[in-house]
């Protein structure tokens, strides 16, 4: 029911808006952002019931119009997660207390420029290009009272296979860089308020950092990972969600 209501409301608003686009574009009736104005936006996905910040890196996105048809765009995010886990078993012949401290942080920055075209008084199509970088760090400290293991570069996972411990790693640290070629549009529902969408042709290279393990005490038998992992991607990407923004 909510989805049907949202679709009906969107169609109603857009039909009314398009009905008014017969007016000739002029400074007096143009609703679009112009020179020396700043916009702020985020993404929503009403069909999944999700609300998230703009683009795949969950960034806040700002644009500053240096002319009526050129805008500088900057997206950034700073995410940090900390998890503390204490597991205690005071019973049996081998009582224990296990403490785990997990941390991860991500810093991302995208910067580029957009070229906007005439469109209509409400519609502003554009193309653009941006550079993107991201850096992620992770650490995991495990203390069982007699041994403290510090893992830099990932979080450790442990599973038991054929009576043997098998270690895996998640939330791996990395450094990523790339270039995005962008196409999209802004549709101004009202003065200083717009909806939009973007597609992109993306290139990025992600280099995962090494996992470094140090142990104080008498450790269980464990692995010492020594690997190099990179990830490369080139191709089109449909950026998820509907852009909603406003002009300062």
C-alpha positions in Angstrom: 0.0 0.0 0.0 2.8 2.4 0.9 4.5 1.7 -2.4 1.4 2.3 -4.4 0.8 5.6 -2.6 4.3 6.7 -3.2 4.1 6.0 -6.9 0.8 7.7 -7.2 2.0 10.8 -5.4 5.1 11.0 -7.5 3.2 10.7 -10.7 0.7 13.4 -9.6 3.5 15.8 -8.6 5.5 15.2 -11.9 2.4 15.5 -14.1 1.5 18.8 -12.5 5.0 20.0 -12.8 5.3 19.0 -16.5 2.0 20.7 -17.1 3.6 24.0 -16.1 6.7 23.5 -18.2 5.1 25.2 -21.2 6.3 28.4 -19.7 9.4 29.8 -21.5 12.6 29.4 -19.5 13.7 32.7 -18.1 15.4 33.9 -14.9 12.0 34.9 -13.5 10.4 31.4 -13.7 13.4 29.1 -13.8 13.4 26.9 -10.7 16.9 25.4 -11.1 20.0 26.2 -9.1 22.1 28.9 -10.6 25.4 30.7 -10.0 26.7 31.0 -6.4 24.2 28.5 -5.0 24.9 25.4 -2.9 23.0 22.1 -2.9 22.9 19.3 -0.4 21.4 15.8 -1.1 20.9 12.2 0.0 19.4 9.1 -1.5 16.2 7.2 -0.6 15.0 3.8 -1.9 11.2 3.7 -1.1 10.8 0.2 -2.6 13.1 -1.3 0.0 12.1 0.9 2.8 15.7 2.2 3.1 17.1 5.6 3.8 20.8 6.1 3.0 23.2 8.9 2.2 24.2 9.6 -1.3 25.9 7.0 -3.6 27.5 3.6 -2.9 30.0 5.0 -0.4 27.2 6.4 1.8 28.5 10.0 1.3 27.0 13.4 2.0 27.1 15.2 -1.3 27.5 19.0 -1.8 27.5 21.0 -5.1 28.5 24.6 -5.6 27.5 26.3 -8.9 30.5 28.4 -10.2 28.2 29.4 -13.1 24.6 28.8 -14.2 25.7 25.6 -16.0 28.9 24.4 -14.1 28.9 22.9 -10.6 31.7 21.6 -8.5 30.7 18.4 -6.6 32.2 17.0 -3.4 31.1 13.9 -1.6 32.6 12.7 1.7 32.0 10.3 4.5 33.7 9.4 7.8 32.4 6.1 9.3 33.7 4.5 12.5 32.6 1.3 14.2 33.7 -0.1 17.6 32.5 -3.4 19.0 33.4 -4.8 22.4 32.5 -8.4 23.2 32.9 -10.3 26.5 32.2 -14.0 26.7 32.3 -15.7 30.1 31.8 -19.3 31.1 32.5 -19.8 34.9 31.4 -23.4 34.9 33.1 -26.7 34.2 36.7 -27.7 34.5 37.9 -25.0 32.2 36.3 -21.7 33.1 37.2 -18.8 30.9 36.6 -15.1 30.0 37.2 -14.0 26.5 37.3 -10.3 25.6 37.3 -9.0 22.0 37.7 -5.4 20.8 37.0 -4.7 17.1 37.4 -1.3 15.4 37.1 -0.2 11.8 37.0 3.3 10.2 36.5 4.5 6.7 37.3 7.8 5.1 36.1 8.5 1.6 36.2 11.6 -0.7 34.9 12.2 -4.2 35.5 15.5 -6.0 34.6 16.5 -9.5 32.7 18.8 -11.9 29.3 18.8 -13.6 28.2 20.4 -16.9 24.4 21.2 -16.9 22.4 21.6 -20.0 19.4 23.8 -20.8 16.6 21.3 -20.2 13.4 23.0 -19.0 12.5 25.4 -16.2 12.4 22.3 -13.9 14.6 19.7 -15.6 18.4 20.1 -15.5 20.3 17.2 -17.2 24.0 17.0 -16.7 27.2 15.1 -17.3 30.3 15.1 -15.2 33.5 13.5 -14.0 34.9 12.9 -10.5 37.9 11.4 -8.8 37.3 9.1 -5.9 39.5 7.8 -3.0 38.8 5.8 0.1 40.9 4.5 3.0 39.7 1.8 5.4 41.5 0.6 8.6 40.6 -2.3 10.8 41.9 -3.9 14.1 40.9 -6.8 16.3 42.2 -7.5 19.8 41.5 -10.8 21.4 42.4 -11.5 25.1 41.6 -14.8 26.9 43.3 -13.8 30.2 46.6 -15.6 29.4 47.1 -14.5 25.8 46.5 -11.3 23.9 46.4 -11.3 20.1 46.4 -8.0 18.2 45.4 -8.2 14.5 45.9 -5.1 12.4 44.3 -4.9 9.0 41.2 -7.1 9.5 38.8 -8.8 11.9 39.4 -12.5 12.6 36.7 -15.2 12.2 37.2 -18.7 13.6 35.4 -21.9 12.7 36.0 -25.6 13.7 36.5 -28.0 10.8 37.5 -31.6 11.4 38.5 -30.7 15.0 40.9 -28.0 13.7 40.6 -24.3 13.9 40.2 -22.5 10.6 40.8 -18.8 10.5 39.2 -16.3 8.2 39.3 -12.5 7.9 36.6 -9.9 7.4 36.3 -6.1 7.3 39.7 -6.0 5.6 41.6 -2.7 5.4 42.2 -1.2 2.0 43.0 1.8 -0.1 40.9 2.5 -3.1 41.1 5.1 -5.9 39.2 5.6 -9.2 37.5 7.8 -11.7 33.7 8.1 -12.4 32.1 9.4 -15.6 28.6 10.5 -14.6 25.3 11.3 -16.3 22.2 12.4 -14.4 19.4 14.9 -14.0 17.8 17.2 -11.4 14.0 17.7 -11.5 12.9 20.6 -9.5 9.5 19.9 -7.9 9.6 23.4 -6.3 11.9 26.3 -6.0 15.1 25.0 -4.2 13.8 21.4 -3.9 14.6 18.7 -6.5 14.5 14.9 -7.2 17.0 13.2 -9.5 18.9 10.1 -10.5 22.5 9.2 -11.7 24.2 6.6 -13.7 28.0 6.2 -13.9 30.8 4.5 -15.9 33.2 3.6 -13.1 36.8 2.6 -12.8 38.4 1.8 -9.5 41.3 -0.1 -8.1 41.2 -1.4 -4.5 44.4 -2.6 -2.8 43.8 -4.6 0.4 46.4 -4.0 3.1 48.3 -6.8 4.7 47.2 -8.5 7.9 49.7 -8.2 10.8 49.4 -10.4 13.9 51.3 -10.0 17.2 50.8 -12.2 20.2 51.7 -11.8 23.9 51.5 -14.9 25.9 51.1 -18.6 24.9 48.9 -18.6 21.7 46.8 -21.3 20.2 48.2 -22.6 17.0 47.3 -19.9 14.5 48.0 -18.8 11.0 50.3 -15.9 9.9 48.7 -14.7 6.7 51.0 -13.3 4.1 49.1 -12.4 0.9 48.5 -9.5 -1.5 45.0 -8.9 -2.8 43.8 -6.3 -5.3 40.4 -5.7 -6.9 39.9 -3.9 -10.2 36.6 -2.8 -11.8 35.6 -1.1 -15.0 32.1 -0.7 -16.3 28.7 1.0 -16.0 26.9 1.2 -12.7 23.3 2.3 -11.9 23.5 4.2 -8.6 20.8 3.0 -6.3 18.0 5.2 -5.0 16.3 8.4 -5.8 18.3 11.6 -5.1 16.5 14.2 -3.0 18.1 17.6 -2.4 17.6 21.2 -1.8 19.4 24.5 -2.6 20.7 26.8 0.1 
